[in-house]
């Protein structure tokens, strides 16, 4: 996870758990997320949600996602605005493709990790 630094580069940052890189400022986080096809599957699980809005931009790959009660396709160039407290989950990939996305969340990275841990404890 990077820190506030205008010269930070995703290319120079190590992958965390081989799945994400994040650059956190004083009030927001920008993350690069790699979603392997193996973790995306058709499911009726409720997914997960955050107490803050999330904006996601797809760089690579094609899949279907569930946001609230809507299911739709995503692919390169797709921009999704996920409202706060709305369950969302990546579903089946197309042609077994991995997905690479950029996520923006208006929260400090460490606070986001705490929120995710608290959410998992309630499940």
VENUR-V72046 format. One record per run of one state. SS is the DSSP state (@ for helix, = for strand, . for the rest). FROM is the first residue (numbers start at 0). TO is the last residue. If there is no record, write none. Layout:
ss=SS from=FROM to=TO
ss=SS from=FROM to=TO
This chain:
ss=. from=0 to=0
ss== from=1 to=1
ss=. from=2 to=8
ss=@ from=9 to=11
ss=. from=12 to=14
ss== from=15 to=15
ss=. from=16 to=18
ss== from=19 to=23
ss=. from=24 to=27
ss== from=28 to=34
ss=. from=35 to=35
ss=@ from=36 to=38
ss=. from=39 to=46
ss== from=47 to=47
ss=. from=48 to=52
ss== from=53 to=59
ss=. from=60 to=61
ss== from=62 to=66
ss=. from=67 to=68
ss== from=69 to=73
ss=. from=74 to=77
ss== from=78 to=81
ss=. from=82 to=86
ss== from=87 to=92
ss=. from=93 to=97
ss== from=98 to=104
ss=. from=105 to=107
ss=@ from=108 to=120
ss=. from=121 to=122
